[in-house]
Amino acid sequence: MLAVVQTLAVIAALVHVYIFSLESLRFTDPKVHAAAFQVSEYDLEAVRPWAFNQGFYNLFLAIGTLVGVILVRPVEAAGWALIVMGCGSMLMAAVVLVATDRRFVRAAAAQGTIPALTLLAALTQL
């Protein structure tokens, strides 16, 4: 079952690397800022620094989770702490997103489902 936790955690991290690319690298693309984030061309320059910062937040969560996946077998306590903290933060960010604006329910589901499954699978191992 630990392999399932590790696999789900890697998938959750990869989703957040993808979100990083949208928010920090591709945000000025109209398909990204307008379609995915519902930010108008008029508001783009004001919102872009926030999106850039948020993208790196998602990247750091992904990196921490991946380090946890690597460490969970040789340094069990540290690995579990990183996986639970990373996926827990991903899940709670998704909850905050949908609680703030119901229009983002699809994005919140994409952001939070795999971390939630990871945490559920982790409960069988702790």
Long-range contacts (C-beta under 8 A, 24 or more apart in sequence): 1-121, 1-124, 1-125, 2-72, 2-73, 2-125, 4-121, 5-72, 5-83, 5-118, 5-121, 5-122, 5-125, 6-69, 6-72, 8-114, 8-117, 8-118, 8-121, 9-65, 9-66, 9-68, 9-69, 9-83, 9-86, 9-87, 9-118, 10-65, 10-66, 10-69, 11-114, 12-62, 12-65, 12-86, 12-87, 12-90, 12-114, 12-115, 12-118, 13-61, 13-62, 13-63, 13-65, 13-66, 13-69, 13-86, 14-62, 15-110, 15-111, 15-114, 16-58, 16-59, 16-61, 16-62, 16-65, 16-90, 16-111, 17-58, 17-59, 17-62, 19-55, 19-58, 19-111, 20-55, 20-56, 20-58, 20-59, 20-62, 21-55, 22-55, 23-51, 23-52, 23-54, 23-55, 23-58, 24-51, 24-52, 24-55, 24-56, 24-59, 25-55, 27-51, 27-52, 27-55, 36-107, 38-103, 61-86, 61-89, 61-90, 62-86, 65-90, 80-122, 80-125, 80-126, 83-118, 83-122, 84-119, 84-122, 86-115, 87-115, 87-116, 87-118, 87-119, 87-122, 88-115, 88-119, 90-115, 91-115, 91-116, 91-119
